[in-house]
Amino acid sequence: MKKIIVKFHNKQVKDYPIFIGNNLMKKIGSIFNLSSFSKVFVVTDQSINKLFLKKVLSKLPVNSEYIVLPSGEKEKNIESIETIWKVMLSSGCDRKSLVINLGGGVISDLGGFAATTFMRGVPFLNIPTTLLSQVDASVGGKNGINFSSVKNLIGTFNQPIGIICDTVFLKSLPNREFISGFGEIVKHGLIYDKSHFEFVTSKQPLEFNENELSEIIQKSIKIKVAIVSQDEKESAARRLVNFGHTIGHGVESLSLESKKSLLHGEAISIGMVIESQISQKLGLISQKNVELIKNSLKKIGLPVTILEFKPTAIIQKIKTDKKSERGKINWTLLKNIGQGICDQAVDEKLVREVLYESNH
């Protein structure tokens, strides 16, 4: 078992541990003193309910409740939050209770937001069950919901008391879901560490052995922690992690309205290719590096084109993005592989041009 401590530069934000290993759920009682809480509430979804919920509940105190939500990104809405709040209220949740978010990024976002807002704040623990949520979504304290077809528009910054990344959950993931997690892993390498990018794209995701995968997860978490610990609320350095997300969130939102929805990592892959191309048009990186990024993502098995969506529709979506300030988008682009650069202004005409070229 590996342990990473998240230490924030802002001392008003409490440090917390991230545990990484195999079969950690068997040890949850020794990792965290759950009996110190008045009650434990597990927030999960139907997929995890079928696979793991009973096993997890057997390791928790007897005064535990659970809430099972439908699975999928479309459930990340205010109605799901109301469902969680109602169960917490009717079951006697108080400020000394604990919410455990057991699931992927949707569940950590929903459960974290519900816990943060109920009674003005109930502690919560994240137990991410997908690769993407282990390396990214559960780390950093972002909690929230989609609203009016805009991804993550409503939310809070609030940190968990800890995170448990148990690699045993990953064995049950469908191949597509597992590969999607590599979208965020590749992003970490592109914005921060060239050697990480080179290693994680050196073979296909399913070819990494258990030890290699554990090292990849640890490295990605360390990169995310190094960035968010400097800037909890995304006023400066944390904007680095937004690379690929301006276009990616627009594409993802459009896909959710269509018959063929993209997984988050798939949308971010497309976003990274297009934002790499924008970086190249601005003279920040070479065409050679753009091709390397595109080919690496393609080799992994992630999508790199957006033939289904019109440039106008994507631009309309990104104008409602929360990274927009005074009508202008703060872009995170690449200065080199392993070196992201924040707060870049990009003319809409250039964005439209790159989107049009990517569509043909």
C-alpha positions, 0 to 999 in steps of 0.5 A, a space after each residue: 500500500 502506498 500513501 500520498 499526503 495532499 498538502 495545500 500551500 493554503 494552511 486553512 485547507 486540511 491535508 489529507 491522505 490518498 491510499 493506493 493498493 490492491 484489496 484495500 477495502 478489506 482494511 478500510 476499518 484500519 485505514 480510517 476510524 469509521 466508528 468515530 462518525 455518528 453514521 455512515 452514508 454510502 453514495 453509489 450507482 447501479 453498476 457498483 451496487 451489482 458488483 461491490 456494494 455488499 462487500 463494502 457494506 460488510 466492512 463498515 459500521 452497522 449504522 450505515 445507510 446507502 443510496 443507489 443512483 442510476 449510472 451515467 453522466 446524464 444523472 449528474 443533475 440537481 434531481 440526483 442531489 435532491 435524492 441524496 439529500 432526502 435520504 440523508 435527511 430521513 436517515 438522520 444525517 448530521 454534521 458528525 456523519 460521513 458520506 462515502 462516495 463509492 463509484 466513478 467521477 460522476 459519483 464523487 462529483 455528486 456525493 461530494 457536492 451533496 455532502 458539502 451543501 447538506 447542513 453546510 458541510 458533512 465530511 466525505 471520503 472518496 473511494 473511486 472505482 474507475 481508472 479515470 476517477 482514481 487518477 483525476 476526478 476524485 482528487 482535488 476537491 471539485 464537486 458538482 453537477 451539470 446544468 442546462 446542458 453545460 458540464 460541471 456548471 454548478 459546484 463547489 471546492 471542498 476536500 475529502 477527508 481522504 481517498 482510497 484507490 483500490 486497484 481491485 475495482 479496475 479489474 471489473 471495468 469494461 475495456 472502453 472505460 479502462 482506456 478512457 481513463 488514459 485520456 487524463 493520464 496522458 494529459 498529466 504527462 503532456 502538461 507536466 512530465 514528458 517522461 510520464 507521457 512517453 511511458 504511458 503511451 509506450 504500449 496499449 493500456 491493457 498491456 501494462 501489468 499490475 505493477 506498471 499500472 500501479 506506478 502509472 496511477 501513483 505518478 498521475 496522482 502525484 502530478 495532480 496533487 503537485 498542481 492542485 496543492 498550489 492552487 485549490 480554487 483554480 485561480 492560477 496554477 490549477 488551470 494547467 489541468 484544464 488542457 483539453 477540457 475547453 474543447 473536450 467539455 464542449 464535445 462531451 456536452 454535445 455528445 450527451 445530447 446525441 445518440 452516441 455519447 462519449 466517455 469523459 476521457 474520450 472527449 478529452 482526447 479529442 480536446 487535447 488534439 484540437 488544443 494541440 493544433 491551436 498551440 501549433 497555430 500560435 507558434 507554441 509547439 511544433 507540427 511534429 509534436 502535434 502529430 506525435 500527440 495525435 498518433 499516441 492517443 490513436 494508438 492507445 485506442 482513444 478518438 482523435 476526430 470530431 466528425 459528428 459535431 459542427 464547429 459552430 455548435 462546439 463554439 456555442 458550448 465553450 462560450 458557456 464554459 466556466 473558464 470563461 471570464 468577461 466573455 473570453 476563454 482562458 485557454 490552457 495550451 502546450 508550450 512543449 510536451 511536458 509543459 503546459 501554459 495557462 491563460 492564453 487568449 485565442 481568437 475565435 476565428 482561429 478556433 473555428 479554423 482548427 475545428 473546421 480542419 479537424 472536421 474534414 
